[in-house]
Amino acid sequence: MENSKKANFKFLRIALFILPLILIVTVHFAYHEGYFSTSSTAKNEFASAPENYTDIDLNEDAMINLVRKILVENPEILAEAQESLELYTMVQEQQQTSMALAENKNRLDSGGNEIILGNPDGKITLIEFYDYNCAYCKRSHSVKMELIEKHKDLRIVLKDYPILSQDSVNAAVISVIVSQDENADFTIFHDALMRNPGRATQNSAMRAAEVAGADLDQITQALRNVKDTNVETKLNETRDVARSLGINATPSYIIGDEIVPGAIPIEQFEQRIAELRLALENE
C-alpha cells in the first residue's frame, strides 16, 4: 500500500507539470496518424470552437499552437485537471486503505490477544502504533487518557512499534511481557513510561513494571529466554502489519476505516469518535 501511495503521488506530480506537453505530443501523434486533415470537412469540425480558433491551417504546427493558445487563454483548464487528478488520487488512496484494512482486520485486532487501554468490551475501537521514545506519542498520551476517561465505551488497542532505536525495542519487549502478566496493571506501566520525560530504556521499563506490580523475576527470566516466548513473534507481527498498511511513523492511528498519521488534537479525535459511533448506530 505504501508503494501504491508513492506511485499515485508521483503520477500526480508528473501529470500536473507536464500536462501541456502531453497535450502537444498527443496532437503531434494524432496529426501524423491522420486524425487531423486540412480538408474543408475537417475545418468544419472546428466550427463550434471559439471564434479565433477556426481560421487556421490544420497542420501540425497550427494544431500545437492551437493547444498552446487554448491553455494560455484558458488556464482554468489546468486548474480543473489538477483538481480532478487530486480527487482521483484521494479516492484511489481511500479505496486502497479500505482494502488493506479489510485484509489485515484479524491481524490488527484479534480480540483476546491484544493490549487494551480503556474498556476491553467497548464498541468504539481506536488502534495506536507507538514507540516509547517517540516524543509525539508521549505528547498525545494525555489526550488518549482524557478520551478514555470521557468515553466509557472507548477501547484503545495498543501496538508496540519500536522503530526509533534499540532502546525502543528493549522497552517494547518488556511492554509485551508485562501485558501478559496477570498480576500487573498494564495501564499503570504504560502511563509511567509515556509520562517519563527521559529516554525509555530497558532499565526505565523495568522500573515502570515494578510500579505496575509486575513480577520482576518473571520478566528477567523471560528476557533470558526471549527466543522461547511469543514476544518477538508479536513485535514482528505488528511490524509486518504496519508495513503492509504503509505505516512508517509513530504515532499512527486507525479509527474506523481511516489511517490517521501523527499526533492530532483532541478535537479531531472527538470528531472521529462521534462519526464512528454514529456509523455503528446506523448499522
C-alpha positions, 0 to 999 in steps of 0.5 A: 500500500505504501508503494501504491501511495508513492506511485499515485503521488508521483503520477500526480506530480508528473501529470500536473507539470507536464500536462501541456506537453502531453497535450502537444505530443498527443496532437503531434501523434494524432496529426501524423496518424491522420486524425487531423486533415486540412480538408474543408470537412475537417475545418468544419469540425472546428466550427463550434470552437471559439471564434479565433480558433477556426481560421487556421491551417490544420497542420501540425504546427497550427494544431500545437499552437492551437493547444498552446493558445487554448491553455494560455487563454484558458488556464482554468483548464489546468486548474480543473485537471489538477483538481480532478487528478487530486480527487482521483488520487484521494479516492484511489488512496481511500479505496486502497486503505479500505482494502488493506484494512479489510485484509489485515482486520484479524491481524490488527485486532484479534480480540483476546490477544491484544493490549487494551487501554480503556474498556476491553468490551467497548464498541468504539475501537481506536488502534495506536502504533507507538514507540516509547521514545517517540516524543509525539506519542508521549505528547498525545498520551494525555489526550488518549487518557482524557478520551478514555476517561470521557468515553466509557465505551472507548477501547484503545488497542495498543501496538508496540512499534519500536522503530526509533532505536534499540532502546525502543525495542528493549522497552517494547519487549518488556511492554509485551511481557508485562501485558501478559502478566496477570498480576500487573496493571498494564495501564499503570506501566504504560502511563509511567513510561509515556509520562517519563520525560527521559529516554525509555530504556530497558532499565526505565521499563523495568522500573515502570513494571515494578510500579505496575506490580509486575513480577520482576523475576518473571520478566528477567527470566523471560528476557533470558529466554526471549527466543522461547516466548511469543514476544518477538513473534508479536513485535514482528507481527505488528511490524509486518502489519504496519508495513503492509498498511504503509505505516512508517511513523509513530504515532499512527492511528486507525479509527474506523476505516481511516489511517490517521498519521501523527499526533492530532488534537483532541478535537479531531479525535472527538470528531472521529469518535462521534462519526464512528459511533454514529456509523455503528448506530446506523448499522 
